[in-house]
């Protein structure tokens, strides 16, 4: 991945972050393959078939398990009152409330002609975004289950034949990530805005327009306005997933151990 030469002040910042990472807690959940954190400070771990929710006081608050839908493809806990769980095998999206009970009507993607969808994420006003790989399109479904808007032929729109692996909405922007080409940014109406030149990653977080992501045992911060990148060594080396939310770093290891660190101010 191409690196940007940093000014000395950014280099000093990196050393400060590395020295002040403070381990707050460790949670072990065997077979955990994903993690998430919501805006209320609750954090989640998911195995292929279950989701576990922990409150900010480290108590296991609730648990969700549903075997008839197959394995969980992804979960989005952006909205803690309506958690989005995507099952690609059966082209189904299940919604959970804040106690992890499926009290909302599931969305059957077959009925919407989106049975080949590969990516799903939460959207504003209780909606969801869906990426359909064969048609290279983004579709937004409203809280009422109907198609709200569609962005067609994204490959033509961007001029690149993308194969995205991650979709998320944050801070009124929609992000579609292709590990080979970068992160494609859209507004909430589906208008294409720009491409962020971050490649070779599996996941990322967005905090006040700054991108945080991991690569080769380092945590990177990319300022999309100044186009500057800084990094610090990760405290763990067997990282499966890493997320930054507010002032905390969440690291899930390949052994199913979740480490939560407090970032310096």
C-alpha positions in Angstrom: 0.0 0.0 0.0 1.3 3.4 -0.9 2.3 5.4 2.2 2.2 9.2 2.5 5.3 11.0 4.0 4.3 12.5 7.3 5.2 15.7 8.9 7.3 15.5 12.1 4.3 16.5 14.3 2.4 13.4 13.0 5.3 11.2 13.8 5.4 12.5 17.4 1.6 11.8 17.6 2.2 8.2 16.6 4.7 7.6 19.4 2.4 9.1 21.9 -0.5 6.8 20.9 1.7 3.8 21.1 2.9 4.7 24.6 -0.6 5.5 26.0 -2.7 2.6 24.8 -4.5 1.3 28.0 -6.1 -2.1 28.2 -9.5 -1.7 29.7 -11.0 -5.2 29.4 -10.7 -8.6 27.7 -13.6 -10.8 26.7 -13.2 -14.4 25.5 -15.9 -15.9 23.2 -14.9 -19.2 21.5 -15.5 -19.2 17.8 -16.1 -15.5 17.6 -15.6 -14.3 14.0 -16.9 -10.7 14.2 -17.3 -7.7 16.6 -19.2 -4.4 16.7 -19.8 -1.5 19.0 -22.8 0.8 19.1 -23.2 4.5 19.9 -24.3 3.7 23.5 -21.1 1.8 24.4 -22.5 -1.7 24.1 -20.3 -4.1 22.3 -21.1 -7.3 20.4 -19.4 -10.6 19.4 -20.8 -13.0 16.8 -20.0 -16.6 16.0 -21.3 -18.0 12.7 -24.7 -18.6 14.2 -25.0 -16.5 17.4 -24.7 -12.9 18.6 -23.7 -11.9 22.1 -24.3 -8.4 23.4 -22.4 -6.9 26.4 -23.3 -3.7 28.1 -20.6 -1.1 29.0 -20.2 -2.7 32.4 -19.0 -5.9 30.8 -22.1 -7.9 31.6 -23.5 -10.4 29.0 -26.8 -8.6 28.4 -28.4 -10.7 25.8 -27.9 -13.5 23.2 -29.4 -14.2 19.8 -29.3 -17.6 18.0 -31.2 -18.7 14.9 -30.1 -21.7 13.0 -32.8 -21.9 10.3 -31.3 -18.9 8.4 -27.9 -20.5 8.0 -24.7 -18.7 9.0 -24.5 -15.0 9.7 -22.9 -13.2 6.8 -22.7 -9.8 8.6 -24.2 -7.8 11.5 -24.5 -4.0 11.7 -25.1 -2.6 15.2 -25.0 1.1 14.1 -28.6 1.5 15.3 -28.7 -0.3 18.7 -32.6 -0.2 18.6 -32.6 -2.0 15.2 -29.7 -4.3 14.6 -29.3 -5.5 11.0 -28.3 -9.2 10.5 -27.7 -10.4 7.0 -28.0 -14.1 5.9 -26.7 -14.3 2.3 -27.4 -18.0 1.9 -31.2 -17.4 2.2 -31.1 -13.8 1.0 -32.7 -12.6 4.2 -32.2 -9.6 6.5 -33.3 -10.0 10.1 -33.8 -7.1 12.5 -33.2 -7.3 16.2 -34.3 -4.9 18.9 -32.0 -3.7 21.8 -32.6 -7.0 23.6 -31.6 -9.0 20.5 -35.2 -10.2 19.9 -36.3 -10.3 16.2 -39.4 -8.1 16.7 -39.2 -6.3 13.3 -40.4 -7.8 10.0 -37.5 -9.5 8.2 -36.7 -8.4 4.6 -36.9 -11.1 2.0 -34.5 -10.0 -0.7 -36.0 -12.5 -3.2 -39.2 -10.5 -3.2 -37.3 -7.4 -4.1 -35.3 -9.0 -6.9 -32.1 -8.8 -4.9 -31.5 -12.4 -4.2 -27.9 -12.1 -5.4 -27.1 -9.4 -2.9 -23.6 -9.8 -1.3 -23.5 -6.8 1.2 -26.0 -5.2 3.5 -25.7 -2.4 6.1 -27.9 -0.2 8.2 -29.1 3.2 7.0 -30.7 6.3 8.4 -34.4 6.3 9.4 -34.3 2.5 10.0 -33.5 1.7 6.3 -30.8 -0.5 4.9 -28.4 -0.4 2.0 -27.9 -3.5 -0.3 -25.1 -4.1 -2.8 -26.0 -6.5 -5.6 -22.8 -7.8 -7.3 -24.2 -9.1 -10.6 -25.8 -5.7 -11.4 -23.1 -3.6 -9.7 -25.9 -1.6 -8.0 -26.6 -0.1 -4.6 -30.2 -0.1 -3.4 -31.7 1.5 -0.4 -34.7 -0.1 1.3 -36.8 2.1 3.6 -38.2 1.2 7.0 -41.4 0.1 5.2 -39.7 -2.5 3.1 -39.9 -0.8 -0.2 -37.1 0.4 -2.6 -36.3 3.9 -1.7 -33.5 4.6 -4.3 -31.1 2.7 -6.5 -27.6 3.6 -7.8 -27.1 1.6 -11.0 -24.0 0.6 -12.9 -21.5 1.6 -10.2 -18.7 0.3 -12.4 -19.6 2.8 -15.1 -20.1 5.6 -12.5 -16.6 5.1 -11.0 -14.8 3.9 -14.1 -13.5 0.9 -12.2 -14.8 -2.7 -12.2 -15.0 -3.0 -8.4 -15.5 -6.1 -6.3 -16.5 -4.7 -2.9 -16.3 -6.7 0.3 -17.6 -4.1 2.8 -20.5 -1.7 2.9 -21.4 0.8 5.7 -23.1 4.1 6.3 -21.6 6.6 8.8 -21.9 10.3 9.4 -24.4 10.7 6.5 -22.1 9.1 4.0 -22.1 5.6 2.4 -18.8 3.7 2.0 -18.2 0.8 -0.4 -14.8 -0.8 0.0 -12.9 -2.7 -2.6 -9.5 -4.0 -1.1 -7.8 -3.6 -4.5 -9.0 -0.1 -5.4 -10.0 1.7 -2.2 -13.1 3.1 -0.5 -15.8 4.6 -2.7 -17.8 7.3 -1.0 -21.4 8.2 -1.8 -23.8 10.7 -0.2 -27.0 9.3 1.4 -28.9 10.0 -1.8 -26.6 7.7 -3.7 -24.5 10.4 -5.4 -20.9 9.3 -6.0 -18.5 11.7 -4.3 -14.9 10.4 -4.4 -12.5 7.4 -4.0 -10.3 7.3 -0.9 -6.9 5.7 -1.8 -6.7 3.1 1.0 -6.1 -0.4 -0.3 -5.1 -3.9 1.0 -7.4 -3.8 4.1 -10.3 -5.9 5.3 -12.2 -3.4 7.5 -12.1 0.2 8.6 -13.8 2.6 11.0 -14.8 6.2 10.4 -14.5 8.8 13.2 -15.1 12.5 12.3 -14.1 11.8 8.6 -10.9 10.1 9.7 -10.4 6.5 8.6 -8.9 4.0 11.0 -7.8 0.6 9.8 -5.1 -2.1 10.4 -2.4 -3.5 8.1 0.5 -5.7 8.9 0.2 -5.3 12.7 -0.2 -1.6 12.7 -3.2 0.7 13.3 -3.4 3.5 10.7 -5.2 6.8 10.8 -5.9 8.5 7.5 -7.1 12.1 7.4 -9.2 12.2 4.3 -9.2 16.0 4.2 -5.4 16.5 4.5 -4.6 13.2 2.7 -2.1 12.3 5.5 -1.6 9.0 7.2 -0.1 8.1 10.6 0.4 4.7 12.3 1.2 3.0 15.5 2.1 -0.6 16.3 -0.8 -2.8 17.5 -0.5 -4.3 20.9 -1.7 -7.7 19.5 -0.4 -9.6 16.4 -3.1 -12.2 15.7 -5.7 -9.6 14.7 -8.9 -10.8 13.0 -10.8 -7.5 13.2 -10.1 -4.0 14.7 -12.5 -1.2 15.1 -12.2 2.3 16.5 -15.3 3.9 18.1 -15.0 7.3 19.8 -11.9 6.9 22.1 -11.6 3.1 22.2 -9.9 0.5 20.1 -11.6 -2.9 19.8 -9.3 -5.8 18.7 -10.7 -9.3 18.0 -8.1 -12.0 17.7 -8.2 -15.2 15.7 -8.7 -17.0 19.0 -11.9 -15.3 19.7 -10.5 -12.9 22.3 -11.8 -9.3 22.3 -9.4 -6.7 23.7 -10.6 -3.2 24.4 -8.1 -0.4 24.7 -8.6 3.3 25.6 -7.0 5.7 23.1 -5.2 8.8 24.3 -7.0 12.1 24.0 
